[in-house]
Every structure is written in structure tokens, then in C-alpha cells.
Amino acid sequence: MIYLTSDIHGDFRTFQRLLRTIRFSDQDHMYILGDVMDKGKEPLRLLTAILQKKNMTLIKGNHEYLCERYLSGIINGSMWDACGGTRSRQQVDVLTDMEKKKLLKQLQQLPVYIEIQQGEVCYFLTHSGLHADFMIFHEDGTVDIRASVQAAVADDQERYLFSNDIHYIPAGIRFDKRVIVGHYPTLFLPDWERARIYRNPRYIDLDTGNERREQGGKLACLNLEDKKEIYV
């Protein structure tokens, strides 16, 4: 089975509960659409466990990018802390220099998007989805999602990974692929506002607010083959 989840945010125990719930095995594959770091209690343990699994693929989220920037010396600890990274930073700071170099390389090599074919549908998996300033159109008027994302990332990866634009693109604009994202909690989507996976004809949002469990948030998982939704 092919499973998708996102925005676990350092919650190692809930992620393990999810794996037990779906009976995840070596024959399955899990795509995690970013933001395993920050906010939760065990971000580094969670990140390490995911990176070690051959049948798990992590797509870069803005919180992995913050860790990458910190390890690169581009942002300081205060800036990372302000974005929810205090516990992550504390766990990263006690690593050896060799471990920090290895982690930095792993983060730099994370893909920003992955395309997978399921039946007749091409799914475009990415963290934030789209940056409105970089929409590139085909001759038929549909948005070329891959080219648009590549252009946005080439210009400013940080702006792309933090963008919420996909949720506000006019409904009349069509995409050439079905986009699946995390990043923006469905709890805050206008006319939705619930901890359930959001779907419309253009995109799916998997972030059901795991880091906001006190507000009813949950960790969501989508089985891409039978389209079943799992919540823990």
C-alpha cells in the first residue's frame, strides 16, 4: 500500500501509533510531506527513524528547511526558536560535529516534490503546494505544476516552502496534476475548519493539525490506493 501523511511535528509516539494502526509493513511505502521537525517532544528521534527506513520518503517542509539553515549558519537559534524550533535546536546542538554535517547533508538532499502515478492520476506530492507569483501555464490554460514549483524554488526556496497560496488560487484555474500538500492546517481552511483531510478537484490537504491536538487536531494518513483516511 502507498500511504501519505504530513506535519507530524516531532510527535514520535503518535507516528508509531499510526504505523501500528495501518499495520505498516516492509511491502508498504510511506510518503511524509514535510514538517517532521519542531514543536513536538522528539523531533530528532522522529527524523532519524524516518530517514533510516528504506520504505519511507520524506519531502522537505519549511521546518526541515529551518534546521538546514541553522546548521548552515544562515539563521541563528533565536530565529529558529521563534518558529517553534526550540526543542529541535536543543537536540541538534548536542550532536557531534560529524553528526551535524551528516544531518545537514541529509536535509539538503531532501526532495521538494515527488510525482507518483496511481492508476490514471498523476499525483504531485509537495509540502506547500504553489507560489502564486510563479504560475506557469500550458497552452490549454492549465497550470504546469512541476514547472511552476521548480521556478518558485529556484527563485526562493524559503518563500515557496512557507507559501499558503494554493488555498487561495481562484477556483477557475485548473492544474495539470492532482496536488497533495500539508503545511496549512485544515482547521483553518475557510468553509472547512475541521481536523479532517480536505479534498477538492485540484488538491488535497493532509495537515489536520497534529501539533494542535488541544484544539482537536489529529495526525492524518491517506491510503492512496483505496483512498481511505486514517486518523490517530
N, CA, C and O of each residue as an XYZ file, in Angstrom:
928
protein
N       0.823     -1.191      0.000
C       0.000      0.000      0.000
C       0.873      1.262      0.000
O       1.992      1.264      0.513
N       0.341      2.308     -0.576
C       1.010      3.608     -0.565
C       0.262      4.511      0.406
O      -0.938      4.744      0.258
N       0.987      5.018      1.402
C       0.388      5.873      2.410
C       1.022      7.260      2.368
O       2.194      7.413      2.025
N       0.227      8.262      2.723
C       0.700      9.639      2.782
C       0.316     10.247      4.124
O      -0.790     10.038      4.623
N       1.246     11.000      4.698
C       0.946     11.775      5.895
C       1.805     13.035      5.862
O       2.660     13.189      4.990
N       1.573     13.928      6.810
C       2.362     15.167      6.839
C       2.286     15.796      8.213
O       1.441     15.444      9.036
N       3.195     16.741      8.443
C       3.159     17.616      9.617
C       3.014     16.844     10.930
O       2.110     17.100     11.727
N       3.926     15.898     11.131
C       3.931     15.115     12.367
C       4.482     15.952     13.519
O       4.069     15.778     14.665
N       5.394     16.840     13.227
C       5.935     17.817     14.178
C       6.448     17.194     15.474
O       5.975     17.507     16.567
N       7.425     16.307     15.322
C       8.133     15.805     16.497
C       7.371     14.847     17.368
O       7.843     14.487     18.446
N       6.193     14.418     16.928
C       5.349     13.544     17.747
C       5.639     12.087     17.395
O       4.873     11.441     16.680
N       6.752     11.589     17.907
C       7.216     10.244     17.583
C       6.200      9.179     17.998
O       5.944      8.239     17.246
N       5.631      9.321     19.174
C       4.726      8.290     19.690
C       3.451      8.181     18.859
O       2.991      7.076     18.573
N       2.881      9.316     18.470
C       1.668      9.270     17.658
C       1.965      8.676     16.284
O       1.145      7.941     15.735
N       3.133      8.989     15.729
C       3.510      8.410     14.443
C       3.639      6.897     14.547
O       3.205      6.171     13.652
N       4.236      6.419     15.641
C       4.346      4.977     15.845
C       2.969      4.339     15.998
O       2.743      3.222     15.533
N       2.052      5.048     16.648
C       0.686      4.543     16.792
C       0.002      4.456     15.429
O      -0.752      3.522     15.160
N       0.275      5.443     14.573
C      -0.274      5.409     13.220
C       0.232      4.186     12.463
O      -0.545      3.492     11.808
N       1.525      3.925     12.552
C       2.099      2.778     11.842
C       1.486      1.468     12.317
O       1.237      0.569     11.514
N       1.242      1.358     13.619
C       0.589      0.155     14.149
C      -0.859      0.063     13.668
O      -1.344     -1.022     13.348
N      -1.537      1.195     13.619
C      -2.947      1.218     13.206
C      -3.119      0.734     11.773
O      -4.052     -0.013     11.479
N      -2.225      1.155     10.877
C      -2.344      0.758      9.468
C      -1.593     -0.541      9.176
O      -1.595     -1.033      8.048
N      -0.948     -1.088     10.218
C      -0.163     -2.317     10.072
C       0.886     -2.160      8.974
O       1.012     -2.995      8.078
N       1.618     -1.083      9.074
C       2.644     -0.743      8.089
C       3.704     -1.834      8.046
O       4.220     -2.254      9.081
N       4.025     -2.292      6.828
C       4.984     -3.380      6.657
C       6.046     -3.002      5.639
O       5.998     -1.933      5.032
N       6.998     -3.894      5.466
C       8.081     -3.651      4.509
C       7.577     -3.621      3.067
O       8.285     -3.141      2.182
N       6.377     -4.122      2.816
C       5.807     -4.114      1.479
C       5.071     -2.806      1.170
O       4.662     -2.571      0.033
N       4.905     -1.958      2.194
C       4.221     -0.674      2.027
C       5.236      0.444      1.832
O       6.433      0.260      2.053
N       4.737      1.610      1.413
C       5.597      2.795      1.322
C       4.861      3.990      1.905
O       3.677      4.204      1.640
N       5.577      4.755      2.694
C       5.019      5.943      3.331
C       5.723      7.190      2.804
O       6.947      7.298      2.880
N       4.944      8.128      2.269
C       5.460      9.434      1.886
C       5.037     10.437      2.953
O       3.854     10.557      3.271
N       6.022     11.160      3.505
C       5.748     12.163      4.536
C       5.996     13.529      3.917
O       7.116     13.841      3.513
N       4.948     14.342      3.844
C       5.003     15.587      3.082
C       5.503     16.763      3.922
O       4.910     17.842      3.920
N       6.594     16.536      4.631
C       7.268     17.629      5.329
C       6.829     17.857      6.760
O       5.795     17.367      7.215
N       7.668     18.629      7.455
C       7.435     19.076      8.826
C       7.341     17.934      9.829
O       6.359     17.808     10.561
N       8.380     17.106      9.850
C       8.523     16.175     10.967
C       9.266     16.865     12.117
O       9.228     16.396     13.254
N       9.936     17.970     11.817
C      10.702     18.698     12.824
C       9.834     19.715     13.569
O       8.759     20.107     13.115
N      10.349     20.126     14.738
C       9.840     21.262     15.525
C       8.504     20.980     16.234
O       7.721     20.115     15.843
N       8.302     21.750     17.281
C       7.056     21.821     18.066
C       6.839     20.640     19.003
O       6.458     20.855     20.154
N       7.062     19.405     18.565
C       6.840     18.239     19.405
C       8.036     17.911     20.279
O       9.039     18.626     20.277
N       7.916     16.807     21.036
C       8.921     16.450     22.038
C      10.137     15.733     21.464
O      11.234     15.863     22.007
N       9.970     14.978     20.374
C      11.064     14.135     19.893
C      11.325     14.331     18.390
O      11.290     13.365     17.627
N      11.580     15.544     17.974
C      11.765     15.785     16.538
C      12.956     15.063     15.932
O      12.855     14.513     14.835
N      14.081     15.057     16.633
C      15.272     14.442     16.055
C      15.143     12.920     16.013
O      15.590     12.283     15.059
N      14.544     12.349     17.029
C      14.295     10.900     17.038
C      13.372     10.513     15.886
O      13.599      9.513     15.205
N      12.343     11.304     15.680
C      11.398     11.048     14.595
C      12.080     11.173     13.240
O      11.931     10.297     12.387
N      12.824     12.248     13.035
C      13.518     12.463     11.770
C      14.485     11.325     11.484
O      14.521     10.808     10.367
N      15.261     10.935     12.471
C      16.244      9.867     12.298
C      15.572      8.558     11.931
O      16.041      7.844     11.045
N      14.475      8.239     12.606
C      13.769      6.989     12.336
C      13.235      6.948     10.911
O      13.293      5.908     10.255
N      12.718      8.068     10.432
C      12.175      8.129      9.072
C      13.286      8.012      8.034
O      13.147      7.278      7.055
N      14.378      8.726      8.242
C      15.478      8.708      7.275
C      16.141      7.338      7.183
O      16.758      7.013      6.168
N      16.018      6.539      8.230
C      16.639      5.216      8.244
C      15.806      4.161      7.524
O      16.306      3.081      7.207
N      14.540      4.469      7.265
C      13.649      3.485      6.655
C      13.685      3.598      5.120
O      13.443      4.669      4.563
N      13.987      2.492      4.460
C      14.059      2.495      3.009
C      12.689      2.685      2.367
O      12.601      3.158      1.234
N      11.625      2.325      3.069
C      10.288      2.443      2.501
C       9.527      3.634      3.069
O       8.297      3.635      3.113
N      10.273      4.644      3.501
C       9.695      5.926      3.870
C      10.439      7.023      3.109
O      11.667      7.006      3.026
N       9.692      7.966      2.561
C      10.288      9.074      1.824
C       9.818     10.380      2.424
O       8.619     10.654      2.483
N      10.763     11.181      2.865
C      10.448     12.488      3.446
C      10.647     13.577      2.404
O      11.712     13.685      1.796
N       9.617     14.377      2.208
C       9.684     15.559      1.357
C       9.962     16.765      2.246
O       9.418     16.864      3.345
N      10.793     17.667      1.784
C      11.219     18.790      2.623
C      10.064     19.741      2.937
O       9.332     20.165      2.043
N       9.915     20.068      4.222
C       8.968     21.081      4.655
C       9.714     22.310      5.155
O      10.942     22.308      5.234
N       8.981     23.344      5.488
C       9.642     24.569      5.936
C      10.388     24.377      7.250
O      11.360     25.085      7.512
N       9.951     23.427      8.085
C      10.656     23.216      9.352
C      11.935     22.403      9.168
O      12.888     22.598      9.922
N      11.985     21.505      8.197
C      13.265     20.873      7.852
C      14.211     21.928      7.269
O      15.418     21.904      7.509
N      13.637     22.842      6.505
C      14.444     23.909      5.911
C      15.035     24.821      6.989
O      16.172     25.275      6.864
N      14.269     25.087      8.037
C      14.798     25.902      9.138
C      15.992     25.216      9.794
O      16.994     25.860     10.106
N      15.880     23.911     10.000
C      17.003     23.160     10.583
C      18.209     23.207      9.647
O      19.342     23.388     10.092
N      17.960     23.044      8.366
C      19.031     23.116      7.376
C      19.724     24.473      7.411
O      20.951     24.547      7.365
N      18.945     25.538      7.490
C      19.512     26.885      7.521
C      20.299     27.118      8.812
O      21.338     27.778      8.798
N      19.812     26.585      9.909
C      20.514     26.726     11.186
C      21.869     26.015     11.130
O      22.891     26.579     11.523
N      21.868     24.777     10.639
C      23.114     24.015     10.555
C      24.093     24.641      9.564
O      25.306     24.461      9.678
N      23.556     25.378      8.592
C      24.405     26.067      7.612
C      24.932     27.393      8.142
O      25.770     28.025      7.498
N      24.453     27.824      9.310
C      24.877     29.086      9.892
C      24.186     30.298      9.305
O      24.640     31.424      9.503
N      23.087     30.085      8.581
C      22.390     31.191      7.917
C      21.408     31.874      8.855
O      21.218     33.088      8.777
N      20.780     31.101      9.746
C      19.919     31.700     10.770
C      20.463     31.328     12.138
O      21.167     30.329     12.284
N      20.134     32.137     13.146
C      20.604     31.842     14.500
C      19.529     31.087     15.287
O      18.411     30.888     14.810
N      19.888     30.682     16.480
C      18.989     29.905     17.308
C      17.725     30.644     17.678
O      16.654     30.041     17.753
N      17.828     31.931     17.909
C      16.646     32.725     18.282
C      15.605     32.722     17.177
O      14.406     32.657     17.450
N      16.054     32.792     15.936
C      15.118     32.797     14.818
C      14.421     31.442     14.691
O      13.216     31.374     14.449
N      15.184     30.375     14.856
C      14.600     29.033     14.799
C      13.630     28.824     15.953
O      12.540     28.281     15.768
N      14.031     29.258     17.145
C      13.159     29.135     18.319
C      11.826     29.840     18.096
O      10.776     29.336     18.496
N      11.869     31.004     17.460
C      10.660     31.795     17.229
C       9.682     31.082     16.300
O       8.495     31.406     16.272
N      10.185     30.112     15.541
C       9.332     29.346     14.619
C       8.967     27.977     15.194
O       8.549     27.084     14.457
N       9.124     27.816     16.497
C       8.761     26.560     17.137
C       9.882     25.545     17.218
O       9.633     24.371     17.493
N      11.124     25.980     16.980
C      12.228     25.041     16.888
C      13.062     24.848     18.135
O      14.126     24.233     18.064
N      12.619     25.347     19.272
C      13.455     25.300     20.488
C      13.910     23.891     20.820
O      15.104     23.650     21.000
N      12.972     22.959     20.904
C      13.346     21.591     21.274
C      14.216     20.947     20.197
O      15.160     20.224     20.515
N      13.908     21.201     18.930
C      14.737     20.676     17.841
C      16.159     21.214     17.950
O      17.130     20.467     17.828
N      16.267     22.520     18.180
C      17.593     23.143     18.271
C      18.385     22.561     19.428
O      19.577     22.290     19.290
N      17.736     22.369     20.562
C      18.425     21.812     21.720
C      18.941     20.412     21.430
O      20.033     20.053     21.870
N      18.172     19.618     20.699
C      18.597     18.254     20.373
C      19.692     18.243     19.315
O      20.577     17.389     19.341
N      19.633     19.181     18.395
C      20.666     19.286     17.362
C      21.975     19.799     17.966
O      23.055     19.363     17.568
N      21.884     20.709     18.910
C      23.078     21.329     19.478
C      24.001     20.335     20.185
O      25.204     20.579     20.280
N      23.463     19.227     20.679
C      24.302     18.263     21.412
C      24.908     17.208     20.482
O      25.638     16.332     20.945
N      24.621     17.276     19.194
C      25.231     16.357     18.242
C      26.709     16.681     18.075
O      27.127     17.818     18.295
N      27.487     15.701     17.694
C      28.887     15.943     17.381
C      28.978     16.694     16.059
O      28.007     16.748     15.304
N      30.129     17.266     15.782
C      30.313     17.974     14.509
C      30.076     17.045     13.320
O      29.489     17.452     12.318
N      30.531     15.805     13.431
C      30.345     14.841     12.360
C      28.855     14.545     12.151
O      28.384     14.450     11.018
N      28.125     14.403     13.260
C      26.688     14.135     13.168
C      25.942     15.329     12.565
O      24.991     15.153     11.804
N      26.374     16.525     12.905
C      25.737     17.722     12.344
C      25.975     17.806     10.839
O      25.063     18.151     10.088
N      27.185     17.495     10.393
C      27.483     17.512      8.957
C      26.651     16.481      8.202
O      26.171     16.746      7.099
N      26.484     15.306      8.802
C      25.686     14.258      8.176
C      24.228     14.685      8.077
O      23.586     14.496      7.043
N      23.706     15.264      9.161
C      22.319     15.709      9.174
C      22.093     16.815      8.152
O      21.087     16.810      7.442
N      23.018     17.759      8.075
C      22.900     18.845      7.103
C      22.837     18.300      5.684
O      22.009     18.736      4.885
N      23.699     17.358      5.372
C      23.705     16.776      4.030
C      22.384     16.074      3.743
O      21.851     16.179      2.638
N      21.854     15.358      4.731
C      20.575     14.663      4.543
C      19.442     15.650      4.274
O      18.592     15.406      3.418
N      19.432     16.752      4.995
C      18.384     17.752      4.814
C      18.506     18.434      3.451
O      17.503     18.677      2.780
N      19.718     18.734      3.057
C      19.938     19.382      1.759
C      19.509     18.492      0.604
O      19.129     18.990     -0.455
N      19.566     17.194      0.798
C      19.241     16.254     -0.273
C      17.762     15.881     -0.306
O      17.337     15.153     -1.203
N      16.977     16.357      0.641
C      15.549     16.032      0.633
C      14.880     16.627     -0.609
O      15.162     17.770     -0.971
N      14.007     15.878     -1.258
C      13.290     16.431     -2.415
C      12.255     17.457     -1.973
O      11.708     17.355     -0.875
N      11.986     18.430     -2.810
C      10.940     19.417     -2.543
C       9.606     18.913     -3.089
O       8.544     19.342     -2.638
N       9.664     18.017     -4.045
C       8.429     17.405     -4.551
C       8.745     16.027     -5.109
O       9.891     15.714     -5.432
N       7.708     15.216     -5.214
C       7.795     13.899     -5.840
C       6.512     13.686     -6.630
O       5.428     14.047     -6.172
N       6.635     13.101     -7.809
C       5.465     12.758     -8.604
C       5.285     11.249     -8.609
O       6.242     10.504     -8.823
N       4.056     10.798     -8.373
C       3.783      9.368     -8.439
C       2.500      9.143     -9.235
O       1.570      9.948     -9.188
N       2.474      8.055     -9.949
C       1.314      7.696    -10.752
C       0.518      6.630    -10.017
O       1.074      5.618     -9.591
N      -0.776      6.854     -9.869
C      -1.658      5.865     -9.278
C      -2.869      5.716    -10.185
O      -3.731      6.593    -10.238
N      -2.926      4.609    -10.892
C      -3.970      4.453    -11.888
C      -3.763      5.451    -13.007
O      -2.672      5.540    -13.570
N      -4.800      6.201    -13.331
C      -4.713      7.192    -14.395
C      -4.364      8.580    -13.879
O      -4.289      9.531    -14.657
N      -4.153      8.703    -12.584
C      -3.925     10.016    -11.968
C      -2.453     10.195    -11.622
O      -1.832      9.318    -11.022
N      -1.897     11.356    -12.013
C      -0.545     11.721    -11.597
C      -0.660     12.636    -10.385
O      -1.245     13.716    -10.463
N      -0.104     12.199     -9.279
C      -0.145     12.981     -8.045
C       1.184     13.706     -7.849
O       2.256     13.133     -8.040
N       1.091     14.957     -7.470
C       2.265     15.787     -7.233
C       2.326     16.036     -5.725
O       1.513     16.778     -5.175
N       3.300     15.405     -5.067
C       3.426     15.478     -3.614
C       4.436     16.554     -3.243
O       5.583     16.510     -3.689
N       4.025     17.508     -2.439
C       4.919     18.582     -2.021
C       4.390     19.175     -0.726
O       3.255     18.899     -0.338
N       5.191     19.979     -0.060
C       4.778     20.465      1.250
C       3.753     21.580      1.182
O       2.676     21.480      1.770
N       4.092     22.651      0.458
C       3.226     23.838      0.499
C       2.318     23.972     -0.719
O       1.231     24.540     -0.606
N       2.725     23.476     -1.854
C       1.836     23.415     -2.997
C       2.141     24.308     -4.181
O       2.368     23.813     -5.285
N       2.150     25.615     -3.973
C       2.258     26.522     -5.109
C       2.596     27.917     -4.592
O       2.209     28.298     -3.487
N       3.326     28.669     -5.414
C       3.543     30.086     -5.119
C       2.930     30.869     -6.275
O       3.335     30.718     -7.428
N       1.953     31.702     -5.951
C       1.146     32.364     -6.985
C       1.967     33.232     -7.934
O       1.558     33.445     -9.075
N       3.116     33.738     -7.487
C       3.932     34.598     -8.346
C       4.659     33.827     -9.438
O       5.245     34.432    -10.337
N       4.629     32.496     -9.371
C       5.421     31.696    -10.304
C       4.578     30.660    -11.034
O       5.074     29.585    -11.372
N       3.319     30.969    -11.277
C       2.473     30.030    -12.009
C       2.808     30.074    -13.498
O       2.770     31.134    -14.123
N       3.136     28.913    -14.054
C       3.455     28.767    -15.469
C       2.340     27.959    -16.115
O       1.949     26.914    -15.595
N       1.827     28.434    -17.244
C       0.648     27.834    -17.860
C       0.993     27.090    -19.146
O       1.872     27.501    -19.903
N       0.282     25.987    -19.375
C       0.321     25.299    -20.662
C      -0.512     26.091    -21.669
O      -1.229     27.024    -21.307
N      -0.405     25.711    -22.906
C      -1.191     26.373    -23.948
C      -2.696     26.199    -23.739
O      -3.487     27.039    -24.168
N      -3.090     25.103    -23.077
C      -4.514     24.868    -22.859
C      -5.060     25.624    -21.642
O      -6.235     25.494    -21.301
N      -4.198     26.414    -20.991
C      -4.635     27.223    -19.873
C      -4.482     26.583    -18.511
O      -4.741     27.233    -17.498
N      -4.069     25.323    -18.454
C      -3.850     24.672    -17.155
C      -2.478     25.068    -16.600
O      -1.556     25.391    -17.349
N      -2.370     25.034    -15.293
C      -1.092     25.350    -14.647
C      -0.159     24.149    -14.732
O      -0.533     23.035    -14.365
N       1.046     24.381    -15.213
C       2.096     23.362    -15.227
C       2.695     23.333    -13.820
O       3.571     24.133    -13.491
N       2.216     22.412    -13.006
C       2.594     22.389    -11.601
C       4.097     22.183    -11.417
O       4.734     22.902    -10.646
N       4.658     21.211    -12.117
C       6.084     20.939    -11.943
C       6.935     22.157    -12.300
O       7.815     22.539    -11.529
N       6.686     22.766    -13.452
C       7.461     23.933    -13.878
C       7.255     25.104    -12.929
O       8.193     25.847    -12.643
N       6.037     25.270    -12.443
C       5.736     26.369    -11.524
C       6.493     26.214    -10.218
O       7.068     27.177     -9.709
N       6.496     24.999     -9.672
C       7.210     24.746     -8.411
C       8.713     24.878     -8.609
O       9.401     25.459     -7.769
N       9.222     24.350     -9.701
C      10.657     24.470     -9.968
C      11.076     25.938    -10.054
O      12.130     26.311     -9.541
N      10.266     26.763    -10.693
C      10.588     28.185    -10.819
C      10.553     28.877     -9.463
O      11.414     29.705     -9.163
N       9.562     28.540     -8.645
C       9.451     29.156     -7.325
C      10.619     28.769     -6.422
O      11.167     29.612     -5.711
N      10.995     27.498     -6.453
C      12.100     27.018     -5.615
C      13.427     27.618     -6.078
O      14.267     27.980     -5.255
N      13.614     27.722     -7.385
C      14.848     28.305     -7.922
C      14.988     29.771     -7.510
O      16.097     30.250     -7.272
N      13.869     30.474     -7.429
C      13.913     31.888     -7.049
C      14.121     32.062     -5.555
O      14.960     32.861     -5.138
N      13.372     31.328     -4.741
C      13.455     31.486     -3.291
C      12.786     30.280     -2.635
O      11.568     30.246     -2.460
N      13.597     29.303     -2.279
C      13.067     28.066     -1.691
C      12.288     28.348     -0.403
O      11.261     27.719     -0.145
N      12.769     29.278      0.389
C      12.105     29.592      1.652
C      10.689     30.127      1.420
O       9.743     29.699      2.081
N      10.549     31.059      0.483
C       9.223     31.619      0.194
C       8.274     30.530     -0.283
O       7.096     30.523      0.076
N       8.788     29.611     -1.091
C       7.934     28.528     -1.578
C       7.477     27.634     -0.428
O       6.289     27.332     -0.314
N       8.397     27.214      0.412
C       8.059     26.271      1.466
C       7.129     26.866      2.523
O       6.422     26.134      3.216
N       7.132     28.189      2.646
C       6.248     28.845      3.615
C       4.941     29.320      2.981
O       4.083     29.853      3.685
N       4.769     29.144      1.689
C       3.613     29.706      0.985
C       2.317     28.958      1.305
O       2.305     27.733      1.421
N       1.228     29.720      1.444
C      -0.118     29.159      1.607
C      -0.980     29.429      0.366
O      -2.198     29.255      0.412
N      -0.364     29.845     -0.725
C      -1.103     30.363     -1.877
C      -2.068     29.366     -2.502
O      -3.099     29.766     -3.041
N      -1.753     28.079     -2.439
C      -2.585     27.102     -3.136
C      -4.034     27.154     -2.663
O      -4.948     26.816     -3.416
N      -4.243     27.573     -1.427
C      -5.592     27.598     -0.865
C      -6.401     28.818     -1.322
O      -7.595     28.921     -1.038
N      -5.750     29.722     -2.019
C      -6.421     30.966     -2.412
C      -6.380     31.226     -3.912
O      -6.790     32.294     -4.367
N      -5.886     30.255     -4.687
C      -5.900     30.373     -6.142
C      -7.359     30.327     -6.612
O      -8.099     29.443     -6.180
N      -7.798     31.241     -7.477
C      -9.192     31.235     -7.952
C      -9.630     29.874     -8.473
O      -8.871     29.182     -9.152
N     -10.852     29.503     -8.150
C     -11.354     28.165     -8.461
C     -11.353     27.857     -9.951
O     -11.309     26.687    -10.332
N     -11.399     28.869    -10.796
C     -11.441     28.640    -12.233
C     -10.122     28.214    -12.841
O     -10.089     27.766    -13.987
N      -9.035     28.344    -12.098
C      -7.710     27.964    -12.604
C      -7.506     26.464    -12.393
O      -7.642     25.964    -11.276
N      -7.180     25.752    -13.468
C      -7.026     24.301    -13.413
C      -5.541     23.910    -13.353
O      -4.679     24.603    -13.895
N      -5.266     22.788    -12.682
C      -3.909     22.256    -12.567
C      -3.770     21.044    -13.491
O      -4.752     20.359    -13.780
N      -2.534     20.783    -13.953
C      -2.317     19.626    -14.816
C      -2.053     18.346    -14.032
O      -1.967     17.265    -14.615
N      -1.925     18.465    -12.714
C      -1.729     17.295    -11.853
C      -2.552     17.477    -10.579
O      -2.890     18.601    -10.209
N      -2.868     16.388     -9.921
C      -3.548     16.454     -8.625
C      -2.468     16.674     -7.570
O      -1.584     15.834     -7.395
N      -2.539     17.782     -6.880
C      -1.516     18.160     -5.910
C      -1.934     17.678     -4.522
O      -3.099     17.796     -4.141
N      -0.985     17.139     -3.777
C      -1.231     16.762     -2.385
C      -0.226     17.499     -1.513
O       0.980     17.432     -1.754
N      -0.720     18.201     -0.505
C       0.116     19.063      0.325
C      -0.125     18.799      1.816
O      -1.027     18.058      2.206
N       0.710     19.430      2.618
C       0.496     19.550      4.058
C       0.550     21.033      4.385
O      -0.089     21.851      3.723
N       1.323     21.370      5.418
C       1.698     22.748      5.748
C       0.605     23.593      6.385
O       0.827     24.177      7.446
N      -0.557     23.672      5.772
C      -1.601     24.566      6.270
C      -2.692     23.728      6.927
O      -3.371     22.957      6.248
N      -2.871     23.870      8.249
C      -3.847     23.028      8.950
C      -5.265     23.200      8.409
O      -5.748     24.318      8.232
N      -5.910     22.084      8.154
C      -7.287     22.135      7.667
C      -8.230     22.776      8.681
O      -9.327     23.208      8.328
N      -7.803     22.836      9.929
C      -8.589     23.511     10.964
C      -8.862     24.964     10.614
O      -9.842     25.547     11.077
N      -7.987     25.552      9.790
C      -8.089     26.979      9.477
C      -8.578     27.254      8.055
O      -8.673     28.415      7.657
N      -8.886     26.227      7.293
C      -9.348     26.446      5.926
C     -10.765     27.020      5.948
O     -11.648     26.461      6.598
N     -10.986     28.119      5.251
C     -12.332     28.710      5.202
C     -13.365     27.694      4.705
O     -13.110     26.934      3.771
N     -14.522     27.701      5.342
C     -15.636     26.815      4.980
C     -15.328     25.336      5.200
O     -16.047     24.471      4.698
N     -14.264     25.041      5.947
C     -13.948     23.652      6.285
C     -13.735     23.543      7.791
O     -14.550     22.952      8.499
N     -12.642     24.112      8.274
C     -12.372     24.302      9.702
C     -12.624     23.058     10.547
O     -13.326     23.112     11.556
N     -12.044     21.939     10.123
C     -12.170     20.705     10.890
C     -10.907     19.871     10.705
O     -10.168     20.050      9.737
N     -10.672     18.969     11.635
C      -9.486     18.114     11.600
C      -9.757     16.883     10.743
O      -9.707     15.749     11.219
N     -10.040     17.130      9.485
C     -10.256     16.080      8.504
C      -9.505     16.453      7.233
O      -9.341     17.635      6.929
N      -9.055     15.462      6.499
C      -8.377     15.706      5.227
C      -9.308     16.482      4.302
O     -10.479     16.141      4.139
N      -8.758     17.530      3.705
C      -9.542     18.368      2.790
C      -9.253     17.954      1.348
O      -8.098     17.794      0.955
N     -10.306     17.785      0.577
C     -10.149     17.421     -0.832
C     -11.002     18.329     -1.709
O     -12.150     18.627     -1.382
N     -10.434     18.759     -2.808
C     -11.217     19.376     -3.868
C     -10.646     18.869     -5.194
O      -9.654     18.141     -5.172
N     -11.218     19.214     -6.332
C     -10.748     18.636     -7.594
C      -9.287     18.924     -7.938
O      -8.702     18.216     -8.758
N      -8.688     19.947     -7.328
C      -7.319     20.326     -7.690
C      -6.279     19.814     -6.704
O      -5.177     19.442     -7.107
N      -6.614     19.791     -5.416
C      -5.598     19.411     -4.430
C      -6.221     18.786     -3.186
O      -7.423     18.884     -2.941
N      -5.348     18.140     -2.412
C      -5.703     17.510     -1.149
C      -4.769     18.069     -0.081
O      -3.565     18.186     -0.311
N      -5.311     18.416      1.084
C      -4.504     18.904      2.206
C      -4.558     17.867      3.324
O      -5.631     17.539      3.830
N      -3.374     17.349      3.707
C      -3.267     16.296      4.712
C      -2.992     16.807      6.121
O      -3.040     16.026      7.072
N      -2.707     18.084      6.279
C      -2.335     18.610      7.596
C      -3.593     18.852      8.418
O      -4.267     19.868      8.252
N      -3.903     17.914      9.301
C      -5.090     18.053     10.144
C      -4.735     18.488     11.568
O      -5.470     18.216     12.518
N      -3.599     19.164     11.692
C      -3.280     19.862     12.936
C      -2.774     19.001     14.076
O      -3.205     19.166     15.217
N      -1.849     18.069     13.777
C      -1.348     17.209     14.858
C      -0.702     17.998     15.987
O      -0.782     17.596     17.148
N      -0.057     19.127     15.658
C       0.584     19.923     16.712
C      -0.429     20.785     17.459
O      -0.062     21.518     18.377
N      -1.685     20.704     17.076
C      -2.759     21.460     17.745
C      -3.809     20.512     18.308
O      -5.010     20.713     18.123
N      -3.346     19.491     18.987
C      -4.270     18.475     19.500
C      -5.201     19.043     20.569
O      -6.309     18.543     20.766
N      -4.748     20.085     21.253
C      -5.618     20.713     22.256
C      -6.804     21.420     21.605
O      -7.785     21.742     22.276
N      -6.713     21.661     20.295
C      -7.805     22.265     19.534
C      -8.569     21.222     18.718
O      -9.388     21.558     17.862
N      -8.286     19.964     18.997
C      -8.953     18.888     18.270
C      -8.168     18.346     17.096
O      -8.666     17.497     16.356
N      -6.943     18.825     16.912
C      -6.128     18.367     15.796
C      -5.755     16.901     15.902
O      -5.745     16.325     16.990
N      -5.448     16.306     14.760
C      -5.092     14.892     14.694
C      -3.959     14.691     13.686
O      -3.611     15.597     12.928
N      -3.396     13.489     13.699
C      -2.461     13.090     12.652
C      -3.246     12.277     11.634
O      -3.856     11.262     11.969
N      -3.223     12.733     10.394
C      -3.990     12.083      9.335
C      -3.094     11.286      8.409
O      -1.922     11.612      8.217
N      -3.663     10.236      7.838
C      -2.956      9.411      6.866
C      -3.940      9.046      5.764
O      -5.098      8.725      6.032
N      -3.469      9.098      4.524
C      -4.298      8.742      3.376
C      -3.701      7.527      2.682
O      -2.528      7.528      2.311
N      -4.513      6.496      2.511
C      -4.130      5.349      1.690
C      -4.424      5.723      0.243
O      -5.586      5.840     -0.148
N      -3.392      5.906     -0.538
C      -3.574      6.418     -1.891
C      -4.203      5.388     -2.829
O      -4.723      5.745     -3.887
N      -4.157      4.126     -2.447
C      -4.694      3.087     -3.323
C      -6.201      2.917     -3.162
O      -6.915      2.825     -4.161
N      -6.698      2.876     -1.929
C      -8.146      2.723     -1.741
C      -8.810      4.010     -1.253
O     -10.021      4.045     -1.031
N      -7.996      5.085     -1.085
C      -8.468      6.427     -0.716
C      -9.050      6.500      0.699
O      -9.732      7.470      1.032
N      -8.792      5.497      1.529
C      -9.282      5.527      2.904
C      -8.470      6.506      3.748
O      -7.266      6.657      3.542
N      -9.116      7.157      4.677
C      -8.485      8.111      5.587
C      -8.353      7.472      6.969
O      -9.286      6.842      7.467
N      -7.182      7.646      7.576
C      -6.920      7.111      8.904
C      -6.507      8.265      9.804
O      -5.720      9.118      9.395
N      -7.028      8.300     11.020
C      -6.712      9.369     11.971
C      -6.307      8.776     13.308
O      -6.912      7.814     13.781
N      -5.285      9.352     13.909
C      -4.877      8.943     15.256
C      -4.644     10.187     16.105
O      -4.293     10.075     17.279
